[in-house]
Amino acid sequence: MDLGDYTTALEYLVMSKNYETAFEVARQNGQIQLFADILGNQATPDDLVKIASHYEHERNFLLAGKYYALAGQNDKVIEFARI
């Protein structure tokens, strides 16, 4: 991480199943999309809601809606469709 190689750092953290640390590193360094991409199909609904919440906080409602939809939170998706 000190070298700015977030891809390798996040891949390592995800491979070692250290999802909380990976999320925090991604959040603090503006790499949430990279984190989501690395998680891929192994993302749990809780992971997807965390990602969606991050985007909601950032007021990126399109990506928030996408990740809420992937998490099965259809009520939140409908809420964003009204914005």
Secondary structure per residue as TSV (DSSP state, phi and psi in degrees):
chain	resnum	aa	ss	phi	psi
A	1	M	-	360.0	-34.1
A	2	D	T	-60.1	-26.8
A	3	L	T	-89.0	-1.5
A	4	G	S	80.9	13.9
A	5	D	-	-91.1	77.3
A	6	Y	H	-70.7	-29.0
A	7	T	H	-60.0	-52.6
A	8	T	H	-64.6	-42.6
A	9	A	H	-61.6	-46.6
A	10	L	H	-69.4	-37.8
A	11	E	H	-60.0	-44.1
A	12	Y	H	-62.3	-47.0
A	13	L	H	-63.4	-40.1
A	14	V	H	-69.1	-42.6
A	15	M	H	-60.1	-35.3
A	16	S	T	-87.5	9.5
A	17	K	T	60.6	30.5
A	18	N	-	-98.9	65.5
A	19	Y	H	-65.4	-38.7
A	20	E	H	-61.2	-47.6
A	21	T	H	-64.8	-41.6
A	22	A	H	-60.0	-43.8
A	23	F	H	-62.4	-44.9
A	24	E	H	-64.5	-42.7
A	25	V	H	-61.1	-44.8
A	26	A	H	-63.5	-44.2
A	27	R	H	-63.6	-46.5
A	28	Q	H	-68.3	-21.2
A	29	N	T	-114.9	14.4
A	30	G	T	64.7	36.5
A	31	Q	-	-121.6	32.4
A	32	I	H	-62.3	-40.7
A	33	Q	H	-64.4	-38.2
A	34	L	H	-62.7	-43.9
A	35	F	H	-57.7	-47.2
A	36	A	H	-62.2	-41.5
A	37	D	H	-64.3	-40.6
A	38	I	H	-68.2	-40.0
A	39	L	H	-61.8	-43.0
A	40	G	G	52.3	-131.8
A	41	N	G	-72.2	-13.4
A	42	Q	G	-85.1	-0.2
A	43	A	-	-66.0	132.1
A	44	T	-	-85.8	164.7
A	45	P	H	-56.1	-36.5
A	46	D	H	-63.8	-41.3
A	47	D	H	-61.0	-44.3
A	48	L	H	-65.6	-37.5
A	49	V	H	-66.4	-39.5
A	50	K	H	-60.7	-44.6
A	51	I	H	-63.7	-45.9
A	52	A	H	-60.2	-43.1
A	53	S	H	-61.6	-40.0
A	54	H	H	-59.8	-48.9
A	55	Y	H	-65.6	-35.1
A	56	E	H	-62.5	-44.9
A	57	H	H	-61.3	-35.3
A	58	E	T	-79.8	-1.9
A	59	R	T	64.4	28.7
A	60	N	-	-99.1	81.9
A	61	F	H	-70.1	-26.6
A	62	L	H	-63.8	-50.7
A	63	L	H	-71.2	-33.9
A	64	A	H	-59.9	-46.6
A	65	G	H	-61.5	-40.6
A	66	K	H	-59.2	-48.5
A	67	Y	H	-75.4	-30.4
A	68	Y	H	-64.9	-39.4
A	69	A	H	-63.2	-45.0
A	70	L	H	-62.2	-29.2
A	71	A	T	-83.7	-4.3
A	72	G	T	82.4	17.1
A	73	Q	-	-93.4	67.6
A	74	N	H	-62.9	-30.0
A	75	D	H	-63.4	-37.6
A	76	K	H	-69.7	-36.3
A	77	V	H	-62.7	-44.8
A	78	I	H	-62.8	-38.5
A	79	E	H	-59.0	-42.9
A	80	F	H	-73.8	-26.0
A	81	A	H	-67.1	-22.6
A	82	R	T	-84.0	-14.6
A	83	I	-	-76.3	360.0
